[in-house]
Amino acid sequence: MPWQQKIPFLINQPIGVSLMNGQGTSGVLCGTSGGKLLVMEYLYHTQFALKQYDFYMIQDINGFPPCRQQRVY
């Protein structure tokens, strides 16, 4: 499925973004605006930033898989 078709299912979910230049990032998908993907990313301590990625920069987006239930001791 093309990544653009995944957007409605991934809004407000944690995602990984693969960029055309081989880099990647992760955060919470906030939506789209003017041909840009809006991703809330963690910076440091209690700081977050809303980053914008032009559609032409994006290779793919994927939602995070769920965590398995594990005992914590």
C-alpha positions in Angstrom: 0.0 0.0 0.0 1.4 3.5 -0.9 2.4 5.3 2.3 -0.1 8.2 1.5 -2.9 5.7 2.0 -1.7 4.8 5.5 -2.0 8.3 6.8 -5.7 8.2 8.0 -5.1 5.0 9.9 -1.9 6.3 11.6 -3.0 9.7 12.9 -2.2 10.1 16.6 -0.2 6.9 16.5 3.6 6.4 16.9 5.2 6.0 13.5 8.6 5.5 11.9 9.4 7.5 8.8 11.9 6.4 6.1 13.3 9.3 4.1 14.5 9.2 0.6 18.0 10.1 1.7 18.3 6.9 3.7 17.7 8.6 7.1 14.7 8.1 9.3 12.9 9.5 12.2 10.1 8.5 14.6 7.3 10.3 16.5 3.6 10.7 16.6 1.8 11.4 13.4 -0.2 14.6 13.8 -1.6 14.8 10.3 -0.8 16.6 7.0 -0.9 20.2 5.8 0.1 21.7 2.5 1.9 18.6 1.1 3.8 18.1 4.4 3.7 15.3 6.9 3.4 16.6 10.5 5.2 14.6 13.1 5.6 15.3 16.9 9.1 14.3 17.8 10.9 14.0 21.2 13.9 16.4 21.6 15.2 16.3 25.1 13.9 16.1 28.7 10.4 17.5 28.4 10.8 19.1 25.0 8.9 18.1 21.9 8.8 19.6 18.4 6.3 19.5 15.6 8.5 18.7 12.6 7.3 19.0 8.9 8.5 16.7 6.2 7.7 17.4 2.5 5.9 14.5 0.8 8.7 14.3 -1.8 11.2 13.5 1.0 9.3 10.5 2.3 9.9 6.9 1.2 7.6 5.2 3.6 5.8 5.4 6.9 5.0 2.6 9.3 3.1 2.3 12.6 4.9 0.9 15.6 4.2 -2.8 16.4 2.5 -3.5 19.8 4.6 -4.4 22.8 4.5 -8.0 24.0 3.3 -8.5 27.6 6.4 -9.2 29.7 7.0 -9.5 33.3 8.9 -6.7 34.9 10.9 -7.6 38.0 
